[in-house]
Amino acid sequence: MTEVSPIPCLTGCLAAMLLAWLLGAALRSLRMRHAWILSGVVAGVTLGSSGLGRIAPLTQAWLFQGAVTERSEASLAERTLEVARAASGSRAASLDPADETRLEAEVMATRERLRNARETFDFPAMWLVSLLATFVLIGASPLLGRVAWWRGGAPAVGVWSAALPVAGLLTALSLHGSISPQPWWVIAAAIACVGGAPPRIRDRWITAQLAGPLAGGVEVACAVAGMVAMVLAMAGAVAGICNEPAWLMPWAGMLVAWGLAWAPAPALRRLARVALAGIVAIACTRLDLAADWRGWMTLWTLVAIEDLRWLGATFGLMLWGRLGWTKSLRVCLPLADSSQSVAALASIALLTNAVPAWMAAAMMVAAAAVSLMEPLRRSTAEHLERTLSGA
């Protein structure tokens, strides 16, 4: 058996990371300071089957092993199965079990051929992305410096901040094609409720002023959401939903961050953002938007999940901390952004086949949209502060 050289894969990964870095730097020069995820998505799609694959398919195949033919066969088989199920539903008659079994076997066979055709790129890229995602999760871990789990009703607040996003995601998936629950939903739920990075110094100071002794509990709530997400991710691995060891490495990075006092050094955070753009770019080269995009409902649900996280934490703080509505909104606002963690985990989930490509694509695009909303979050915080000062 001829050993495949890793040089094309590494060259492709470096090209994707470089293009993402250049785009991110250009957007920052245009005052879009939180566009690293967006630059990764754009760079990956540009170099993927939808971009470079249309212009220079041989180059794209050498660098990224797009497997265009196998992907088309897999998409056709999946679509045929969906149409058959939809047609049987519209006739109020069940699909013949033998036909359904045959179509499902064809889908599995085409997916296996697609995996085999892309393995020379996906396997080394998976480990590279996993290592970089671990680095990103250390810099954006919700577990940074959390030790006092019992403080200020924090466990209850954390459960609320995780439960509402998960409920929104599962509702959207249930409505998406009216399909029955799938095992990979566990992995999607873990990514959805992972929790935001620790608040910045100014937010921490304002939280201390508004919440008093409850201030520490708000940060602990992030850690609770992170632990819930980690338990779901581990359960998915134990259940065999995703049996790639690379999938667990970013989650281990969250635990590594436990020993950091409050937040990593600014230099580490800056490097983590550049790494994030790179891994999103590498993951997005595996996408073909014509085949992997399934509509806007899931995308907008994932964007709304950040508000659900915020409102869930606010409700928990009001209920257990007896803090006013407006104060609770302002105190919990820093929890409303976990875009870095979501983008990193969705990237490795795509390469490890932990979730379908369309769900990973929606998660990364939604994370890019949420990260671009940072100016809106700042203006919302200022408005709440003016409201509180005038009360």
Secondary structure in CASP SS format (residue, H / E / C, confidence):
PFRMAT SS
TARGET T0000
AUTHOR 0000-0000-0000
METHOD secondary structure of the structure
MODEL  1
M C 1.00
T C 1.00
E C 1.00
V C 1.00
S C 1.00
P C 1.00
I H 1.00
P H 1.00
C H 1.00
L H 1.00
T H 1.00
G H 1.00
C H 1.00
L H 1.00
A H 1.00
A H 1.00
M H 1.00
L H 1.00
L H 1.00
A H 1.00
W H 1.00
L H 1.00
L H 1.00
G H 1.00
A H 1.00
A H 1.00
L H 1.00
R H 1.00
S H 1.00
L C 1.00
R C 1.00
M C 1.00
R C 1.00
H C 1.00
A C 1.00
W H 1.00
I H 1.00
L H 1.00
S H 1.00
G H 1.00
V H 1.00
V H 1.00
A H 1.00
G H 1.00
V H 1.00
T H 1.00
L H 1.00
G C 1.00
S C 1.00
S C 1.00
G C 1.00
L H 1.00
G H 1.00
R H 1.00
I H 1.00
A C 1.00
P H 1.00
L H 1.00
T H 1.00
Q H 1.00
A H 1.00
W H 1.00
L H 1.00
F H 1.00
Q C 1.00
G C 1.00
A C 1.00
V H 1.00
T H 1.00
E H 1.00
R H 1.00
S H 1.00
E H 1.00
A H 1.00
S H 1.00
L H 1.00
A H 1.00
E H 1.00
R H 1.00
T H 1.00
L H 1.00
E H 1.00
V H 1.00
A H 1.00
R H 1.00
A H 1.00
A H 1.00
S H 1.00
G H 1.00
S H 1.00
R C 1.00
A C 1.00
A C 1.00
S C 1.00
L C 1.00
D C 1.00
P H 1.00
A H 1.00
D H 1.00
E H 1.00
T H 1.00
R H 1.00
L H 1.00
E H 1.00
A H 1.00
E H 1.00
V H 1.00
M H 1.00
A H 1.00
T H 1.00
R H 1.00
E H 1.00
R H 1.00
L H 1.00
R H 1.00
N H 1.00
A H 1.00
R H 1.00
E H 1.00
T H 1.00
F H 1.00
D H 1.00
F H 1.00
P H 1.00
A H 1.00
M H 1.00
W H 1.00
L H 1.00
V H 1.00
S H 1.00
L H 1.00
L H 1.00
A H 1.00
T H 1.00
F H 1.00
V H 1.00
L H 1.00
I H 1.00
G H 1.00
A C 1.00
S C 1.00
P C 1.00
L C 1.00
L C 1.00
G C 1.00
R C 1.00
V C 1.00
A C 1.00
W C 1.00
W C 1.00
R H 1.00
G H 1.00
G H 1.00
A H 1.00
P H 1.00
A H 1.00
V H 1.00
G H 1.00
V H 1.00
W H 1.00
S H 1.00
A H 1.00
A H 1.00
L H 1.00
P H 1.00
V H 1.00
A H 1.00
G H 1.00
L H 1.00
L H 1.00
T H 1.00
A H 1.00
L H 1.00
S H 1.00
L H 1.00
H C 1.00
G C 1.00
S C 1.00
I C 1.00
S C 1.00
P C 1.00
Q C 1.00
P C 1.00
W C 1.00
W H 1.00
V H 1.00
I H 1.00
A H 1.00
A H 1.00
A H 1.00
I H 1.00
A H 1.00
C C 1.00
V C 1.00
G C 1.00
G C 1.00
A C 1.00
P C 1.00
P C 1.00
R C 1.00
I H 1.00
R H 1.00
D H 1.00
R H 1.00
W H 1.00
I H 1.00
T H 1.00
A H 1.00
Q H 1.00
L H 1.00
A H 1.00
G H 1.00
P H 1.00
L H 1.00
A H 1.00
G H 1.00
G H 1.00
V H 1.00
E H 1.00
V H 1.00
A H 1.00
C H 1.00
A H 1.00
V H 1.00
A H 1.00
G H 1.00
M H 1.00
V H 1.00
A H 1.00
M H 1.00
V H 1.00
L H 1.00
A H 1.00
M H 1.00
A H 1.00
G H 1.00
A H 1.00
V H 1.00
A C 1.00
G C 1.00
I C 1.00
C C 1.00
N C 1.00
E C 1.00
P H 1.00
A H 1.00
W H 1.00
L H 1.00
M H 1.00
P H 1.00
W H 1.00
A H 1.00
G H 1.00
M H 1.00
L H 1.00
V H 1.00
A H 1.00
W H 1.00
G H 1.00
L C 1.00
A C 1.00
W C 1.00
A C 1.00
P C 1.00
A C 1.00
P H 1.00
A H 1.00
L H 1.00
R H 1.00
R H 1.00
L H 1.00
A H 1.00
R H 1.00
V H 1.00
A H 1.00
L H 1.00
A H 1.00
G H 1.00
I H 1.00
V H 1.00
A H 1.00
I H 1.00
A H 1.00
C H 1.00
T C 1.00
R C 1.00
L C 1.00
D C 1.00
L H 1.00
A H 1.00
A H 1.00
D H 1.00
W C 1.00
R C 1.00
G C 1.00
W C 1.00
M H 1.00
T H 1.00
L H 1.00
W H 1.00
T H 1.00
L H 1.00
V H 1.00
A H 1.00
I H 1.00
E H 1.00
D H 1.00
L H 1.00
R H 1.00
W H 1.00
L H 1.00
G H 1.00
A H 1.00
T H 1.00
F H 1.00
G H 1.00
L H 1.00
M H 1.00
L H 1.00
W H 1.00
G H 1.00
R C 1.00
L C 1.00
G C 1.00
W H 1.00
T H 1.00
K H 1.00
S H 1.00
L H 1.00
R H 1.00
V H 1.00
C H 1.00
L H 1.00
P H 1.00
L H 1.00
A C 1.00
D C 1.00
S C 1.00
S H 1.00
Q H 1.00
S H 1.00
V H 1.00
A H 1.00
A H 1.00
L H 1.00
A H 1.00
S H 1.00
I H 1.00
A H 1.00
L H 1.00
L H 1.00
T C 1.00
N C 1.00
A C 1.00
V C 1.00
P C 1.00
A H 1.00
W H 1.00
M H 1.00
A H 1.00
A H 1.00
A H 1.00
M H 1.00
M H 1.00
V H 1.00
A H 1.00
A H 1.00
A H 1.00
A H 1.00
V H 1.00
S H 1.00
L C 1.00
M C 1.00
E H 1.00
P H 1.00
L H 1.00
R H 1.00
R H 1.00
S H 1.00
T H 1.00
A H 1.00
E H 1.00
H H 1.00
L H 1.00
E H 1.00
R H 1.00
T H 1.00
L H 1.00
S H 1.00
G H 1.00
A C 1.00
END
